[in-house]
Amino acid sequence: MFGIYAWLYEQESQRISERVKHSLRISAQQGNFKGSIPPFGYHVVSGKLFVRDDFTVDVVKRIFRDYIAGKGFGKIANELSKEGIPTPGQTVGRKNSGVYWHDSTIRIILSKPHYTGDLVQNRETTASVTTKRRKKVDKSEQIIVENTHEPELFI
């Protein structure tokens, strides 16, 4: 008898998961940001991305300028760390965030499509309802809504 109930609960969990994913997809298609933490330099108000009015804007502009000028990820990260500029994790208040910038952080910032003004959602998803493991979503299935927020922030 327990096996039947466990199976029923598993089925209901999967149905709920599908309904939640569907509603998140609809919201993303309407141009609403559905991530847990907005891209560095932005904040979320009522589901929309807006440019922050603090030092993060200048930091991202600098990262793009330095990269275009020929500096590598590591050199940019080292300069930001030496100057004591807070990392993205520190800016959003993560407890376990480091105080040093890493080349991978610079690479991620430079590769995010959000900085062009386009909202890209559904880039990864959970593997199944029974695990927290994430998997990449094929580019053809990602949700891209153009011109949802200010792009000139970093260009």
Contacts in CASP RR format, 6 or more apart in sequence:
PFRMAT RR
TARGET T0000
AUTHOR 0000-0000-0000
METHOD contacts of the structure
MODEL  1
MFGIYAWLYEQESQRISERVKHSLRISAQQGNFKGSIPPFGYHVVSGKLF
VRDDFTVDVVKRIFRDYIAGKGFGKIANELSKEGIPTPGQTVGRKNSGVY
WHDSTIRIILSKPHYTGDLVQNRETTASVTTKRRKKVDKSEQIIVENTHE
PELFI
10 129 0 8 1.000
13 129 0 8 1.000
14 129 0 8 1.000
17 129 0 8 1.000
21 125 0 8 1.000
24 34 0 8 1.000
25 122 0 8 1.000
25 143 0 8 1.000
27 34 0 8 1.000
28 34 0 8 1.000
28 119 0 8 1.000
28 121 0 8 1.000
28 122 0 8 1.000
28 143 0 8 1.000
28 145 0 8 1.000
29 143 0 8 1.000
29 145 0 8 1.000
30 145 0 8 1.000
31 48 0 8 1.000
31 119 0 8 1.000
31 145 0 8 1.000
31 148 0 8 1.000
32 47 0 8 1.000
32 48 0 8 1.000
33 44 0 8 1.000
33 47 0 8 1.000
33 48 0 8 1.000
33 49 0 8 1.000
33 119 0 8 1.000
33 121 0 8 1.000
34 47 0 8 1.000
34 121 0 8 1.000
35 121 0 8 1.000
37 92 0 8 1.000
38 44 0 8 1.000
38 49 0 8 1.000
39 49 0 8 1.000
39 109 0 8 1.000
39 112 0 8 1.000
39 114 0 8 1.000
39 115 0 8 1.000
40 56 0 8 1.000
40 59 0 8 1.000
40 60 0 8 1.000
40 88 0 8 1.000
40 91 0 8 1.000
40 109 0 8 1.000
41 51 0 8 1.000
41 52 0 8 1.000
41 56 0 8 1.000
41 57 0 8 1.000
41 59 0 8 1.000
41 60 0 8 1.000
41 153 0 8 1.000
42 49 0 8 1.000
42 50 0 8 1.000
42 51 0 8 1.000
42 52 0 8 1.000
42 114 0 8 1.000
42 149 0 8 1.000
42 153 0 8 1.000
43 49 0 8 1.000
43 50 0 8 1.000
43 52 0 8 1.000
44 50 0 8 1.000
48 148 0 8 1.000
48 149 0 8 1.000
49 114 0 8 1.000
49 119 0 8 1.000
49 148 0 8 1.000
49 149 0 8 1.000
50 149 0 8 1.000
50 150 0 8 1.000
51 57 0 8 1.000
51 149 0 8 1.000
51 150 0 8 1.000
51 153 0 8 1.000
55 85 0 8 1.000
55 86 0 8 1.000
56 91 0 8 1.000
57 153 0 8 1.000
59 80 0 8 1.000
59 85 0 8 1.000
60 109 0 8 1.000
60 115 0 8 1.000
60 153 0 8 1.000
60 154 0 8 1.000
61 153 0 8 1.000
61 154 0 8 1.000
63 76 0 8 1.000
63 80 0 8 1.000
63 106 0 8 1.000
63 109 0 8 1.000
63 110 0 8 1.000
64 110 0 8 1.000
64 115 0 8 1.000
64 154 0 8 1.000
64 155 0 8 1.000
66 72 0 8 1.000
66 75 0 8 1.000
66 76 0 8 1.000
66 79 0 8 1.000
67 73 0 8 1.000
67 76 0 8 1.000
67 106 0 8 1.000
67 110 0 8 1.000
71 79 0 8 1.000
72 103 0 8 1.000
72 106 0 8 1.000
73 103 0 8 1.000
73 104 0 8 1.000
73 106 0 8 1.000
73 107 0 8 1.000
73 110 0 8 1.000
74 102 0 8 1.000
74 103 0 8 1.000
74 106 0 8 1.000
76 101 0 8 1.000
76 103 0 8 1.000
76 106 0 8 1.000
77 100 0 8 1.000
77 101 0 8 1.000
77 102 0 8 1.000
77 103 0 8 1.000
77 105 0 8 1.000
77 106 0 8 1.000
78 101 0 8 1.000
80 101 0 8 1.000
81 99 0 8 1.000
81 100 0 8 1.000
81 101 0 8 1.000
84 99 0 8 1.000
85 101 0 8 1.000
86 99 0 8 1.000
87 97 0 8 1.000
87 98 0 8 1.000
87 99 0 8 1.000
87 100 0 8 1.000
87 101 0 8 1.000
87 105 0 8 1.000
88 97 0 8 1.000
88 105 0 8 1.000
88 109 0 8 1.000
89 97 0 8 1.000
89 98 0 8 1.000
90 97 0 8 1.000
90 98 0 8 1.000
90 99 0 8 1.000
109 115 0 8 1.000
113 120 0 8 1.000
113 144 0 8 1.000
114 120 0 8 1.000
114 149 0 8 1.000
115 151 0 8 1.000
115 153 0 8 1.000
115 154 0 8 1.000
115 155 0 8 1.000
116 151 0 8 1.000
116 155 0 8 1.000
117 146 0 8 1.000
117 147 0 8 1.000
117 148 0 8 1.000
117 149 0 8 1.000
117 150 0 8 1.000
117 151 0 8 1.000
118 144 0 8 1.000
118 145 0 8 1.000
118 146 0 8 1.000
118 147 0 8 1.000
118 148 0 8 1.000
118 151 0 8 1.000
119 143 0 8 1.000
119 144 0 8 1.000
119 145 0 8 1.000
119 148 0 8 1.000
119 149 0 8 1.000
120 142 0 8 1.000
120 143 0 8 1.000
120 144 0 8 1.000
121 142 0 8 1.000
121 143 0 8 1.000
121 144 0 8 1.000
121 145 0 8 1.000
122 137 0 8 1.000
122 141 0 8 1.000
122 142 0 8 1.000
122 143 0 8 1.000
123 136 0 8 1.000
123 137 0 8 1.000
123 142 0 8 1.000
124 134 0 8 1.000
124 135 0 8 1.000
124 136 0 8 1.000
124 137 0 8 1.000
125 134 0 8 1.000
125 135 0 8 1.000
125 137 0 8 1.000
126 132 0 8 1.000
126 133 0 8 1.000
126 134 0 8 1.000
126 135 0 8 1.000
127 133 0 8 1.000
127 134 0 8 1.000
127 135 0 8 1.000
END
